[in-house]
């Protein structure tokens, strides 16, 4: 057992003893008591806890979040965000208790040495009750109410909040349990995606965070730890990353009280929260269906209060592990020369990326010049800021250049993987790579390589290079590229929605007298979504690829030299709410040969 | 005394007349105004219409979004090349109502209503305004629910073959839990309205209605 695991295990035992708990979890709280406990935590710990409303329910009740962070009253834009949300479904009381438990634990243990380092880099948000109206209704009306309390205007009430998110909304057969078109049903998906103020509040809140890194949603019941996708049994992009995180969480949960959560459920769910955020943002989100297990009836939603603490305790190590992954950088690979391991390593500034995160100096080849079909040694340097990391997994992939780059992905090819012990400091791991023959799918002599490091104490939470320090990327050209002088940017819309496509050139890297022109792409009729959002540039359909040619103009008389052209590419999805760009860039090396001698 | 007698007779006459001949007002008011409908590509487009134009969807059916074009919404939609057409609201808008009257259930099915709950003194049904109106014309009494919100019945379905699970899920039940039942098959605990229970029984699944939890206040 590693030191970190030991710590988490001991913490769980400590919690089990109830030694720290000021909040009484021996009985269910009323909705008013949950609010009051959250307020009391903030009042008693004003330096690190702040209660904020992230919006109002359909009946006007505030949806409270407890923000837990150092300098809690200040937004620290360089810190990552982790969101724990509970009680989308009103009758799932244990979920709200678990949310409250996590809030109290993190406040009480904020300064614990092993936790403090991670929390210092994070803003943690706990929303114990996403559905306050429904929750209240379970105490004053019907105990087993599931939905919110939307008056549907047809004699029925309620929308299932966890069928109301925009991804895959309204798909499927339109019946319980995967999402129903009938307002009377328990999984009614609403009149439109994000029709409900509760889901819109959560969407806008999470999209408005500086750097959301992980999302955990508590539900009951069944003892299941779910990852995207919920709407299909097909693998999502980055399945191995998500599967690793989920399985590790299940192992940690099991280690506390011996309850081994399942990882799949027997039915699909459309319009579900974690699907939406993985699809939209590559934000790792998990759904924990808490205690009890077994094929119970409605009683499963109201287990004895004695189950509250064990349910929360056993999920605590999974929460802490996610926080460590999100807040404590230990193993990392540079994305660019100036990268110090921060997440994100670059941000879109409106017309270019702040740093070229596709130029990792920790990924290089020997020999340096790549010739198609030849085998080279691919070096990957991994930095370890912590103690010995035994059994770390280092993987290398290559893929066509694309916007955006993600590893692993459905389109990347594994070059190799090794399990190594990484001592403190730097370690170089070598792979043998046969440089692909010919051009990539777009006709270019251009490849992107990604290197990924993961360890049980430090795992990547996303597949996008710039958003996780566990991942580095670099674009390579073969020598044939230098000979061809063919310049273009190929972009594939890997998002599942229409996306605006922009290409810009950073002129600062160009030699004097050089200019790169980005000719407009052929005009096409703008889609209605583009017109609704007043987007004027080219829009790519999901899965569509476009080749954007670039024209290099070199002033007559310019000296022979080799220059670099830094191309910034970005996709901005056409979605409601905040539109978060994802992208990539290419750094082309271009050689201007000496002018031929006059005859 | 004479005046009082006259007044009493008058009152009785009035009451008696009301009691004997008054036809209660219809509980189903048909909509005179049409709805507007347009087609979208997907849910994201609907959400953008809501966000950017303030369109309020009243119902959706596949790619079709039903709404009322208030103010300048119609012009703005037309400017964006949406084909907006009118449609009869009575075939779109639904209500969930209490039905009593004749004891025969068959007309409810024939009219095309969804039967949610069978109660000892009536039914809770849902359907379009037109279908509900048709039922009313057949002599059934329709009332608003007035707080009597229908809840699915808790049911237990035991399957001998797990491969039948897809058939069970296809009828529309809210699943609470499911899993193997030792070596005796597979069990599904869930909530279902009468129409789903009927559909399960029609396929010869053994459906056990569990105790319906009372409205519980902790």
Interface residues (C-beta under 8 A of the other chain):
Chain A: X28 X30 X139 X140 X141 X142 X143 X144 X146 X154 X155 X156 X157 X166 X168 X169 X170 X173 X175 X176 X177 X178 X180 X181 X182 X183 X184 X185 X186 X187 X191 X192 X193 X194 X195 X221 X222 X266 X267 X271 X294 X295 X296 X297 X298 X300 X301 X497 X498 X528 X529 X531 X532 X533 X574 X575 X576 X577
Chain B: X41 X43 X44 X45 X46 X47 X48 X49 X50 X51 X52 X53 X56 X57 X58 X59 X60 X61 X65 X80 X81 X82 X93 X94 X95 X96 X97 X114 X116 X126 X144 X145 X149 X150 X151 X152 X154 X156 X165 X169 X170 X171 X172 X173 X174 X175 X176 X177 X178 X179 X181 X187 X188 X189 X190 X191 X192 X193 X196 X210 X213 X215 X216 X217 X218
